[in-house]
């Protein structure tokens, strides 16, 4: 049994808290792997709100959702995750949110997530987290602009009040090519 990588561990952390009927956010839909994983967890009575600025990613994910029969509980939005607050009711609870920072694998490497929009989205979701709710950020920093976002997100997480949130950092530290690492924010 090998230690799970950041992406695999993100699913473990989500699986621990997300259940049928929950509302969750996939802040970076990409190829739809997290979207489908979350749609299975929330079931027919739950809701997945997904965001991506690349229409091709949304189209590919919509097709996967149709093929798996999970489309009913998923709403995909062709806009940046910084607009997440526009899609949440003021008193709505969000059990979990997941971000994969960086660029779409196999996609246009110039289209990347940015610190300002990522942190706007995280800050918008935080008040919606119930006790035990989690925001998972899988941080890819090995591309141009990646270190800047990495630093901003880590700095933000370090400033979160310990009485309200606990933040876990998980990742391999002896690997070449800047492997992704995970940040998990959990509401106490």
C-alpha positions as CSV (number, residue, x, y, z in Angstrom):
1,X,0.0,0.0,0.0
2,X,1.5,3.3,-1.1
3,X,0.9,6.7,0.4
4,X,-1.9,8.3,-1.5
5,X,-1.0,11.3,-3.7
6,X,-2.7,14.7,-3.1
7,X,-5.5,14.0,-5.7
8,X,-6.3,10.6,-4.3
9,X,-6.3,12.0,-0.7
10,X,-8.6,14.8,-1.7
11,X,-11.3,12.1,-2.5
12,X,-10.7,10.4,0.9
13,X,-11.3,13.8,2.6
14,X,-14.4,14.5,0.6
15,X,-15.8,11.0,1.1
16,X,-15.5,11.4,4.9
17,X,-17.9,14.4,5.0
18,X,-20.1,14.4,1.9
19,X,-23.3,12.4,1.9
20,X,-26.7,12.1,0.2
21,X,-28.7,15.3,0.0
22,X,-25.6,17.6,0.5
23,X,-24.7,20.7,-1.5
24,X,-21.1,20.8,-2.7
25,X,-19.0,22.9,-5.1
26,X,-16.6,21.8,-7.7
27,X,-14.8,25.1,-8.3
28,X,-12.6,23.8,-11.2
29,X,-14.6,21.3,-13.2
30,X,-11.8,20.5,-15.7
31,X,-12.3,16.9,-17.0
32,X,-15.1,16.3,-14.6
33,X,-13.5,13.6,-12.4
34,X,-14.3,15.4,-9.1
35,X,-17.7,16.4,-10.5
36,X,-18.7,12.8,-11.1
37,X,-17.2,11.7,-7.8
38,X,-19.2,14.4,-5.9
39,X,-22.4,13.6,-7.8
40,X,-22.2,10.0,-6.7
41,X,-21.7,11.1,-3.1
42,X,-24.6,13.6,-2.9
43,X,-27.0,11.3,-4.8
44,X,-30.2,12.2,-6.4
45,X,-31.3,14.5,-3.6
46,X,-28.0,16.4,-3.4
47,X,-26.6,19.2,-5.5
48,X,-23.2,19.8,-7.2
49,X,-22.5,23.3,-8.4
50,X,-19.6,23.3,-10.9
51,X,-17.6,26.1,-12.4
52,X,-15.2,26.3,-15.3
53,X,-14.2,29.1,-17.6
54,X,-13.4,26.6,-20.5
55,X,-16.5,25.6,-22.4
56,X,-14.8,22.5,-23.7
57,X,-14.2,21.2,-20.2
58,X,-17.9,21.8,-19.3
59,X,-19.0,20.0,-22.5
60,X,-16.8,17.0,-21.8
61,X,-18.1,16.8,-18.2
62,X,-21.7,17.2,-19.3
63,X,-21.3,14.3,-21.7
64,X,-19.8,12.1,-18.9
65,X,-22.6,13.1,-16.5
66,X,-25.2,12.1,-19.2
67,X,-23.4,8.7,-19.8
68,X,-23.3,8.0,-16.0
69,X,-26.9,9.2,-15.4
70,X,-25.7,11.7,-12.8
71,X,-26.6,14.9,-14.6
72,X,-29.8,15.7,-12.6
73,X,-27.9,16.7,-9.5
74,X,-25.3,18.8,-11.2
75,X,-25.4,22.4,-12.4
76,X,-22.5,23.4,-14.5
77,X,-21.7,27.1,-15.0
78,X,-19.5,28.6,-17.7
79,X,-18.0,31.2,-15.4
80,X,-15.1,31.7,-12.9
81,X,-15.4,30.2,-9.4
82,X,-15.0,33.7,-8.0
83,X,-18.8,34.1,-8.8
84,X,-19.8,31.2,-6.5
85,X,-21.7,33.5,-4.2
86,X,-24.1,34.3,-7.0
87,X,-25.2,30.7,-7.0
88,X,-25.7,30.1,-3.3
89,X,-28.6,31.2,-1.1
90,X,-27.5,33.3,1.9
91,X,-28.4,30.6,4.4
92,X,-27.3,27.7,2.2
93,X,-25.0,25.1,3.7
94,X,-22.1,23.8,1.5
95,X,-20.7,20.6,3.0
96,X,-17.6,20.6,0.8
97,X,-15.8,22.4,-2.0
98,X,-12.9,21.2,-4.1
99,X,-10.4,23.2,-6.2
100,X,-7.7,21.9,-8.5
101,X,-5.4,24.9,-9.0
102,X,-3.3,25.3,-12.1
103,X,-4.3,24.5,-15.6
104,X,-6.5,21.9,-17.3
105,X,-4.3,18.8,-18.0
106,X,-4.0,18.4,-21.8
107,X,-5.6,21.9,-22.2
108,X,-4.3,25.4,-22.8
109,X,-1.5,25.9,-20.3
110,X,-1.9,29.7,-20.5
111,X,-5.4,29.4,-19.0
112,X,-4.6,29.1,-15.3
113,X,-6.3,29.7,-11.9
114,X,-5.2,33.0,-10.2
115,X,-4.7,33.9,-6.6
116,X,-7.3,36.7,-6.6
117,X,-10.2,34.7,-8.1
118,X,-9.3,31.6,-6.1
119,X,-9.2,33.4,-2.8
120,X,-12.4,35.3,-3.6
121,X,-14.1,31.9,-4.1
122,X,-12.7,30.4,-1.0
123,X,-13.7,33.5,1.1
124,X,-17.3,33.2,-0.4
125,X,-17.6,29.6,0.5
126,X,-16.2,29.7,4.1
127,X,-19.4,31.2,5.7
128,X,-21.5,28.4,4.1
129,X,-19.4,25.6,5.7
130,X,-21.2,23.8,8.5
131,X,-19.2,22.4,11.4
132,X,-17.0,19.6,9.8
133,X,-17.4,21.1,6.3
134,X,-14.3,21.1,4.2
135,X,-12.7,23.1,1.4
136,X,-10.1,21.1,-0.4
137,X,-7.4,22.8,-2.5
138,X,-5.1,20.6,-4.7
139,X,-2.3,23.0,-5.4
140,X,-0.3,22.6,-8.6
141,X,2.6,25.1,-8.6
142,X,5.0,23.8,-11.2
143,X,3.8,26.2,-14.0
144,X,4.3,29.9,-14.7
145,X,2.2,31.7,-12.2
146,X,1.8,28.6,-10.0
147,X,4.3,29.7,-7.3
148,X,2.5,33.0,-6.9
149,X,-0.8,31.3,-6.4
150,X,0.7,28.7,-4.1
151,X,2.2,31.4,-1.9
152,X,-1.1,33.4,-1.7
153,X,-3.2,30.4,-0.9
154,X,-0.8,29.1,1.8
155,X,-0.5,32.6,3.3
156,X,-4.3,32.9,3.4
157,X,-4.8,29.5,5.0
158,X,-2.1,30.3,7.6
159,X,-4.1,33.4,8.6
160,X,-7.4,31.6,9.2
161,X,-8.4,31.8,12.9
162,X,-7.6,28.5,14.6
163,X,-10.7,28.7,16.8
164,X,-12.9,28.5,13.7
165,X,-10.9,26.5,11.2
166,X,-8.2,23.9,11.1
167,X,-6.0,23.6,8.0
168,X,-4.1,20.6,6.9
169,X,-1.2,20.6,4.4
170,X,-0.5,17.3,2.8
171,X,2.1,16.4,0.1
172,X,5.3,14.8,-0.8
173,X,8.4,16.8,-0.1
174,X,11.2,14.7,-1.7
175,X,9.9,14.5,-5.3
176,X,11.1,16.2,-8.4
177,X,9.0,18.4,-10.7
178,X,7.0,20.2,-8.0
179,X,4.3,17.5,-7.1
180,X,0.9,18.9,-6.2
181,X,0.0,19.2,-2.5
182,X,-3.2,19.5,-0.7
183,X,-4.7,22.1,1.6
184,X,-7.8,21.1,3.6
185,X,-9.7,23.8,5.4
186,X,-12.2,22.3,7.9
187,X,-14.7,24.3,9.9
188,X,-14.5,23.4,13.7
